[in-house]
Amino acid sequence: MSEERHTGSCMCGAVAYEVQGPLREVIGCHCTQCRKQTGHYLASTSAAVTDLRMLKDQRVRWYQSSKAARRAFCADCGSTLFWQEEARRDRMSIAAGLFDGPTGLTTEGHIFCADKGDYYVLPDEGYQRAQWE
């Protein structure tokens, strides 16, 4: 886990945030919803909601993608931003590519590998789980 202060933003800069606290290592999610949202698979970290401070958030739009989770994107540029589990509102998953500069994070593993696209090979780093657990 990385415990420095990290900042990030969407592609156009209309959404910006900072995390002051530990970040979980990156997990690649290959589920159908993540692939449809991003066009590939979602590589994300997560932080405690209390460690996440929005600097600019007027263009954040939330989409209830299932009964279990909601997803956020920038209304201007369409950047994938966040994923949050309904049962666990104390954590926020953050798309790893949003961060400004190095994070010191590594990829811990991959989930929902049974749902991966047929056009790519799973990366070698970390574990590979057919589903979430």
C-alpha positions in Angstrom: 0.0 0.0 0.0 1.1 3.5 -0.8 0.6 6.1 2.0 1.7 9.4 0.4 -0.5 12.2 -0.8 -1.7 11.5 -4.3 -3.6 13.8 -6.7 -5.5 12.9 -9.9 -8.0 14.2 -12.4 -10.0 13.2 -15.5 -8.6 13.8 -19.0 -10.1 17.3 -19.3 -9.4 18.4 -15.7 -13.1 19.1 -14.9 -12.9 16.5 -12.1 -9.9 16.6 -9.7 -9.3 14.9 -6.3 -6.6 14.1 -3.8 -6.1 11.1 -1.5 -4.3 11.6 1.8 -3.9 8.1 3.1 -3.1 4.5 2.0 -4.0 3.2 -1.4 -4.7 -0.5 -2.0 -2.6 -2.2 -4.7 -4.1 -2.2 -8.2 -6.6 -4.9 -9.2 -7.6 -5.5 -12.8 -11.3 -6.3 -13.2 -12.3 -8.2 -16.4 -16.0 -8.3 -15.7 -18.4 -7.4 -18.5 -19.5 -4.1 -16.9 -15.9 -2.9 -16.4 -15.0 -3.9 -20.0 -18.0 -2.0 -21.3 -17.3 1.1 -19.2 -13.6 1.3 -20.1 -13.3 -0.4 -23.5 -10.9 -2.9 -22.0 -10.6 -3.9 -18.4 -10.6 -1.6 -15.3 -7.3 -1.3 -13.4 -8.2 0.3 -10.1 -6.9 1.0 -6.6 -9.1 2.0 -3.6 -9.0 4.4 -0.7 -11.0 5.1 2.4 -13.7 7.6 1.6 -12.5 9.7 4.5 -9.1 9.9 2.8 -10.5 11.1 -0.6 -11.2 14.8 -1.0 -12.7 16.2 -4.2 -11.1 19.3 -5.5 -13.4 19.7 -8.5 -16.5 17.6 -8.7 -19.3 19.4 -10.4 -18.9 17.3 -13.6 -18.9 13.9 -11.8 -21.9 11.8 -12.9 -22.9 8.6 -11.1 -24.5 5.6 -12.9 -26.1 2.8 -10.9 -24.7 -0.1 -12.9 -26.3 -2.8 -10.8 -27.9 -3.4 -7.4 -24.5 -4.0 -6.0 -22.5 -1.0 -7.3 -22.4 2.4 -8.9 -19.8 3.9 -11.3 -18.7 7.5 -11.9 -17.5 9.3 -15.0 -16.7 12.8 -16.1 -19.7 14.4 -17.8 -17.4 16.5 -20.1 -14.7 14.1 -21.3 -16.2 10.7 -20.3 -13.2 9.6 -18.3 -13.9 6.6 -16.0 -13.4 7.8 -12.5 -14.7 5.7 -9.6 -16.5 2.5 -8.7 -18.3 2.0 -5.3 -19.9 -1.0 -3.8 -23.3 -0.3 -2.3 -22.7 -2.5 0.7 -19.4 -0.8 1.4 -19.7 2.9 1.2 -16.6 3.4 3.3 -14.2 2.7 0.4 -13.9 4.2 -3.1 -12.3 2.4 -6.0 -10.3 4.8 -8.2 -9.2 4.2 -11.8 -5.4 3.8 -11.5 -4.8 5.8 -14.7 -6.2 9.0 -13.2 -3.3 9.7 -10.9 -0.8 12.5 -11.6 2.7 11.1 -11.5 4.0 7.9 -10.0 2.0 6.2 -7.3 4.4 3.5 -6.2 1.6 0.9 -6.6 1.9 -2.5 -8.3 -0.8 -4.8 -9.7 -1.8 -7.3 -7.1 -4.0 -9.5 -9.3 -6.9 -9.9 -11.6 -10.6 -10.7 -10.9 -13.5 -11.9 -13.1 -11.0 -13.5 -15.4 -13.7 -16.0 -16.5 -15.4 -12.9 -18.2 -12.4 -11.5 -19.9 -12.5 -10.5 -23.6 -11.3 -13.0 -26.2 -9.0 -10.5 -27.9 -6.3 -10.4 -25.2 -4.2 -12.6 -22.9 -4.4 -12.1 -19.2 -1.3 -10.3 -17.8 1.1 -12.4 -15.8 1.3 -10.3 -12.7 -0.4 -11.4 -9.5 -3.3 -13.7 -8.9 -6.0 -14.6 -11.4 -9.5 -15.3 -10.0 -12.4 -16.5 -12.1 -14.8 -14.3 -10.0 -14.3 -11.8 -7.1 -13.2 -14.3 -4.4 
